[in-house]
Amino acid sequence: MDGAMFGYAAVGVVLLVAAAGIGLLVLVSRRMRVAAPARDVLPFGSGWDLQEHALSRFHTRWYPMTVVFLAFDVEMLFMYPWATVAAQIGTEAIVEMFVFLGILVSAVVWAWREGVFRWQ
């Protein structure tokens, strides 16, 4: 058997073993499942029946705002390591960061024009 073919065969065997293991875990979990009474799986509410679904409490206008927040959060993840090496790299690092910030600001301007920040 060729060396490359042996590598493919090994990968195939690993994938087959992984799929069989996952299938076995799924079968065992379905066989061993214990159904809890409906009152026990409801969210805590002093024993009262729910008035609304747990996912229906939040208005859809919060989701675009959350995406904008995550964009700025990820931006900070990029800026911290950049700040530690910006002095070593020099002007190129400054230019790259301002290009990155420009792209981010353009996304915020687009979101602003789409009305993400408008509350009604």
C-alpha positions as CSV (number, residue, x, y, z in Angstrom):
1,M,0.0,0.0,0.0
2,D,1.3,3.5,-0.9
3,G,2.2,5.9,2.0
4,A,-0.5,8.4,1.1
5,M,-3.1,5.7,0.8
6,F,-2.1,4.4,4.3
7,G,-2.6,8.0,5.6
8,Y,-6.1,8.2,4.1
9,A,-7.0,4.7,5.4
10,A,-5.9,5.8,8.9
11,V,-8.0,8.9,8.8
12,G,-10.9,6.8,7.5
13,V,-10.6,4.4,10.4
14,V,-10.4,7.2,13.0
15,L,-13.5,8.9,11.5
16,L,-15.3,5.5,11.5
17,V,-14.4,4.9,15.1
18,A,-15.5,8.4,16.1
19,A,-18.8,8.0,14.3
20,A,-19.4,4.6,15.9
21,G,-18.6,6.1,19.4
22,I,-21.0,9.0,18.9
23,G,-23.7,6.7,17.7
24,L,-23.2,4.5,20.7
25,L,-23.4,7.5,23.0
26,V,-26.6,8.7,21.4
27,L,-28.2,5.2,21.7
28,V,-27.2,4.9,25.3
29,S,-28.5,8.3,26.2
30,R,-31.9,7.6,24.5
31,R,-32.1,4.2,26.3
32,M,-31.2,5.6,29.7
33,R,-33.3,8.8,29.5
34,V,-35.6,9.5,32.4
35,A,-38.6,11.8,31.7
36,A,-38.9,14.4,34.5
37,P,-42.4,15.6,35.4
38,A,-43.4,18.7,33.6
39,R,-43.5,20.8,36.7
40,D,-39.9,20.0,37.5
41,V,-38.5,21.1,34.2
42,L,-40.2,24.5,34.1
43,P,-38.2,27.5,35.0
44,F,-38.5,28.6,38.6
45,G,-41.6,30.7,39.2
46,S,-42.8,29.8,42.6
47,G,-44.9,27.0,41.2
48,W,-47.0,29.3,39.0
49,D,-47.8,28.5,35.4
50,L,-45.8,30.5,32.9
51,Q,-47.5,33.5,31.2
52,E,-45.1,33.5,28.2
53,H,-42.3,31.5,26.6
54,A,-38.8,32.1,27.9
55,L,-37.5,33.2,24.5
56,S,-40.3,35.6,23.8
57,R,-39.4,38.1,26.5
58,F,-36.8,40.0,24.4
59,H,-37.8,42.3,21.6
60,T,-36.1,41.7,18.2
61,R,-34.6,45.2,18.3
62,W,-32.1,44.0,20.9
63,Y,-30.4,41.5,18.5
64,P,-28.8,44.0,16.1
65,M,-27.6,46.0,19.1
66,T,-26.1,42.9,20.4
67,V,-24.3,42.2,17.2
68,V,-22.8,45.8,17.2
69,F,-21.7,45.3,20.8
70,L,-20.0,42.0,19.9
71,A,-18.2,43.7,17.0
72,F,-16.7,46.3,19.4
73,D,-15.9,43.6,21.9
74,V,-14.0,41.6,19.3
75,E,-12.3,44.8,18.3
76,M,-10.9,45.2,21.8
77,L,-9.6,41.6,21.6
78,F,-7.6,42.6,18.6
79,M,-6.4,45.9,20.1
80,Y,-4.8,44.5,23.3
81,P,-2.2,42.3,21.6
82,W,-1.6,45.0,19.0
83,A,-0.8,47.6,21.7
84,T,1.9,45.4,23.1
85,V,3.8,45.2,19.7
86,A,2.8,48.5,18.0
87,A,6.0,50.2,19.3
88,Q,8.2,47.4,17.9
89,I,6.6,47.3,14.5
90,G,6.2,51.0,14.0
91,T,4.2,53.0,11.5
92,E,2.9,49.9,9.6
93,A,1.1,48.7,12.8
94,I,-0.5,52.1,13.3
95,V,-1.7,52.2,9.6
96,E,-3.1,48.7,9.9
97,M,-5.0,49.5,13.1
98,F,-6.5,52.6,11.5
99,V,-7.6,50.6,8.5
100,F,-9.3,48.1,10.8
101,L,-11.0,50.8,12.8
102,G,-12.1,52.5,9.6
103,I,-13.8,49.3,8.5
104,L,-15.4,49.0,11.9
105,V,-16.6,52.6,11.9
106,S,-18.1,52.1,8.4
107,A,-20.1,49.1,9.8
108,V,-21.4,51.3,12.7
109,V,-22.4,54.0,10.3
110,W,-24.3,51.5,8.2
111,A,-26.0,50.1,11.3
112,W,-26.9,53.7,12.3
113,R,-28.4,54.4,8.8
114,E,-30.4,51.1,9.1
115,G,-31.9,52.3,12.3
116,V,-30.3,49.9,14.7
117,F,-29.8,52.6,17.3
118,R,-33.3,54.0,17.0
119,W,-35.7,53.1,19.9
120,Q,-39.4,53.3,19.3
